[in-house]
Amino acid sequence: MYKVGQAVIATAENEDVPEGTPGIITDVYPDGIVSYVVEYTVKFELSAYKEEVKAIEEMEDQDNG
């Protein structure tokens, strides 16, 4: 049985994330369904943030140059 806080790895049956993605269980429901937060979500958001910062810096460079 799964427990909240337990580390898990996404399986092929999961459509939302690639197989093998690590995560942490956030909820366990009576019917056996589990929800969890995946680590790659944070990485994706960080990568999107870095892209945004890069675009802003490029615009500033154009304004100054």
Residue frames as a rotation matrix with the C-alpha (Angstrom) as fourth column:
MET 1
0.576 0.818 0.000 0.00
0.818 -0.576 0.000 0.00
0.000 0.000 -1.000 0.00
TYR 2
-0.188 -0.633 0.751 1.21
0.580 -0.689 -0.435 3.49
0.793 0.354 0.496 -0.77
LYS 3
0.243 0.204 -0.948 1.73
0.921 -0.357 0.159 6.15
-0.306 -0.912 -0.275 1.91
VAL 4
0.953 0.095 0.286 1.77
0.177 -0.945 -0.275 9.94
0.244 0.313 -0.918 1.70
GLY 5
0.622 -0.782 0.034 5.35
-0.681 -0.519 0.517 11.18
-0.387 -0.345 -0.855 1.43
GLN 6
0.335 -0.475 0.813 6.57
0.268 0.876 0.401 7.95
-0.903 0.084 0.421 -0.19
ALA 7
-0.332 -0.523 -0.785 8.90
-0.695 -0.427 0.579 8.32
-0.638 0.737 -0.221 -3.17
VAL 8
0.427 0.516 0.743 7.54
0.207 0.744 -0.635 6.77
-0.880 0.425 0.211 -6.38
ILE 9
-0.785 -0.584 -0.206 8.55
-0.132 -0.167 0.977 6.30
-0.605 0.795 0.054 -10.00
ALA 10
0.081 0.856 -0.510 6.02
-0.829 -0.227 -0.512 6.92
-0.554 0.464 0.691 -12.77
THR 11
-0.381 -0.121 0.917 4.97
0.208 0.955 0.212 3.81
-0.901 0.272 -0.339 -14.68
ALA 12
-0.984 -0.043 0.172 3.99
0.175 -0.066 0.982 3.38
-0.031 0.997 0.072 -18.32
GLU 13
-0.242 0.970 0.032 0.28
0.959 0.234 0.159 3.43
0.147 0.069 -0.987 -17.37
ASN 14
0.105 0.250 -0.963 0.54
0.564 -0.812 -0.150 7.08
-0.819 -0.528 -0.226 -16.33
GLU 15
0.416 0.150 0.897 -0.34
0.898 -0.222 -0.380 9.42
0.142 0.963 -0.227 -19.22
ASP 16
0.987 0.161 -0.025 0.68
0.163 -0.967 0.197 12.66
0.007 -0.198 -0.980 -17.51
VAL 17
0.474 -0.880 -0.004 4.40
-0.760 -0.412 0.502 12.09
-0.444 -0.235 -0.865 -17.07
PRO 18
0.206 -0.477 -0.854 7.10
-0.731 0.505 -0.458 10.06
0.650 0.719 -0.245 -18.83
GLU 19
0.896 0.077 -0.436 7.81
0.141 0.884 0.446 6.58
0.420 -0.462 0.781 -17.50
GLY 20
0.130 -0.900 -0.416 10.56
0.877 0.300 -0.375 6.57
0.463 -0.316 0.828 -14.89
THR 21
-0.132 -0.133 0.982 9.89
-0.106 -0.983 -0.148 10.11
0.986 -0.123 0.115 -13.62
PRO 22
-0.656 -0.155 -0.739 10.49
0.664 0.347 -0.663 10.33
0.359 -0.925 -0.125 -9.85
GLY 23
-0.170 0.629 0.758 7.90
-0.252 -0.772 0.584 11.92
0.953 -0.092 0.290 -7.56
ILE 24
-0.997 -0.065 0.035 6.45
-0.044 0.152 -0.987 12.10
0.059 -0.986 -0.155 -4.05
ILE 25
-0.372 0.916 -0.148 2.96
0.715 0.385 0.584 10.86
0.592 0.112 -0.798 -3.12
THR 26
-0.874 0.119 0.470 0.66
-0.298 -0.897 -0.327 13.64
0.383 -0.426 0.820 -1.91
ASP 27
-0.115 0.901 0.418 -2.67
-0.965 -0.001 -0.262 11.77
-0.236 -0.434 0.870 -1.51
VAL 28
-0.984 -0.021 -0.175 -3.87
-0.065 0.965 0.253 8.18
0.164 0.261 -0.951 -1.28
TYR 29
-0.299 0.952 0.065 -7.57
-0.933 -0.306 0.190 7.59
0.200 -0.004 0.980 -1.94
PRO 30
-0.057 0.346 0.936 -9.73
-0.641 0.707 -0.300 4.69
-0.766 -0.617 0.182 -0.65
ASP 31
0.885 0.466 0.016 -10.19
-0.280 0.558 -0.781 3.30
-0.372 0.687 0.624 -4.17
GLY 32
0.450 -0.792 0.412 -6.43
0.649 0.607 0.459 2.83
-0.614 0.061 0.787 -4.51
ILE 33
0.617 -0.229 0.753 -5.85
0.564 -0.539 -0.626 5.87
0.549 0.811 -0.203 -6.72
VAL 34
0.176 -0.658 -0.732 -2.78
0.830 -0.300 0.470 7.87
-0.529 -0.690 0.493 -5.76
SER 35
0.898 -0.054 0.437 -1.83
0.244 -0.766 -0.594 11.42
0.367 0.640 -0.675 -6.64
TYR 36
0.369 -0.838 -0.402 1.71
0.765 0.028 0.644 12.66
-0.528 -0.545 0.651 -6.49
VAL 37
0.835 -0.236 -0.497 3.92
-0.367 -0.912 -0.183 15.60
-0.409 0.336 -0.848 -7.33
VAL 38
0.724 -0.611 0.321 6.65
0.689 0.628 -0.361 14.90
0.019 0.483 0.876 -9.83
GLU 39
0.136 -0.785 -0.605 10.10
0.488 -0.479 0.730 16.39
-0.862 -0.394 0.318 -9.59
TYR 40
-0.554 -0.438 0.708 10.22
0.819 -0.136 0.557 17.16
-0.147 0.889 0.434 -13.29
THR 41
0.538 0.789 0.295 7.43
0.798 -0.590 0.123 19.74
0.271 0.170 -0.947 -12.91
VAL 42
0.716 -0.351 -0.603 9.81
0.205 -0.721 0.662 21.91
-0.667 -0.598 -0.445 -10.92
LYS 43
-0.366 -0.908 0.205 12.58
0.460 0.015 0.888 21.41
-0.809 0.420 0.412 -13.47
PHE 44
-0.176 0.392 0.903 10.19
0.970 -0.088 0.227 22.32
0.168 0.916 -0.365 -16.29
GLU 45
0.841 0.535 -0.083 9.08
0.539 -0.813 0.222 25.51
0.052 -0.232 -0.971 -14.52
LEU 46
0.366 -0.799 -0.477 12.69
0.177 -0.444 0.878 26.44
-0.914 -0.406 -0.021 -13.80
SER 47
-0.526 -0.560 0.640 13.64
0.702 0.139 0.698 25.90
-0.480 0.817 0.321 -17.42
ALA 48
0.248 0.692 0.678 10.68
0.899 -0.424 0.105 28.06
0.360 0.583 -0.728 -18.58
TYR 49
0.867 0.026 -0.498 11.75
0.319 -0.795 0.515 30.75
-0.383 -0.606 -0.697 -16.10
LYS 50
-0.107 -0.989 -0.106 15.32
0.349 -0.137 0.927 30.69
-0.931 0.062 0.360 -17.43
GLU 51
-0.370 0.057 0.927 14.01
0.929 0.005 0.370 31.09
0.017 0.998 -0.055 -21.00
GLU 52
0.686 0.707 0.175 11.94
0.686 -0.708 0.167 34.08
0.242 0.005 -0.970 -19.89
VAL 53
0.604 -0.558 -0.569 14.91
0.189 -0.594 0.782 35.71
-0.775 -0.580 -0.253 -18.16
LYS 54
-0.412 -0.792 0.450 17.04
0.621 0.118 0.775 35.13
-0.667 0.599 0.443 -21.26
ALA 55
-0.001 0.514 0.858 14.41
0.950 -0.267 0.161 36.79
0.312 0.815 -0.488 -23.48
ILE 56
0.909 0.332 -0.252 14.19
0.408 -0.834 0.373 39.80
-0.086 -0.442 -0.893 -21.15
GLU 57
0.216 -0.918 -0.334 17.99
0.243 -0.280 0.929 40.16
-0.945 -0.282 0.163 -21.10
GLU 58
-0.457 -0.351 0.817 18.09
0.849 0.102 0.519 40.03
-0.266 0.931 0.251 -24.90
MET 59
0.477 0.699 0.532 15.45
0.787 -0.610 0.096 42.78
0.392 0.373 -0.841 -25.11
GLU 60
0.837 -0.229 -0.497 17.44
0.201 -0.716 0.669 44.91
-0.509 -0.660 -0.553 -22.63
ASP 61
-0.200 -0.962 0.183 20.60
0.521 0.054 0.852 44.37
-0.830 0.266 0.490 -24.69
GLN 62
-0.205 0.201 0.958 18.78
0.958 -0.159 0.238 45.57
0.201 0.967 -0.160 -27.81
ASP 63
0.827 0.561 0.039 17.51
0.528 -0.799 0.287 48.66
0.192 -0.217 -0.957 -25.96
ASN 64
0.661 -0.639 -0.393 20.99
0.048 -0.486 0.873 49.49
-0.749 -0.596 -0.291 -24.70
GLY 65
-0.320 -0.867 0.382 22.82
0.439 0.221 0.871 48.68
-0.839 0.446 0.310 -27.91
